[in-house]
């Protein structure tokens, strides 16, 4: 039995057995069926992340003293 998986590898987005070209610059907020992929949380959000890139997201966590997922 296989588990359905969503991942961003280089310039390719893989979901299940399907693949497509990555649409976003760094893989953050990669759209999929009205949801947005967060590589940090390894899960989908209903709304796009407010940060421009993952580095900005990580800086926010450091400034807040938080090391867990948002």
C-alpha positions, 0 to 999 in steps of 0.5 A: 500500500502506498501513501499519497505524497506531495513534495517539491523537488528542484523545479518539479512538484510531485503529488501522488504519481503525477508531476508538474513544473513548480509555479513558485520561485522557492516552493513556498505557497505552491498552489494545489486545489485551492490550498497552499503548500508550506515546505516548513510545516510539510502541509497545506494551508487555506491561505498563502503564507504572508512571508516572501520566502522561507528565509523570512519565515525562519527569521520571524521564528528566531525573532519571536523565540519560537522554533516550532512550526507556525 
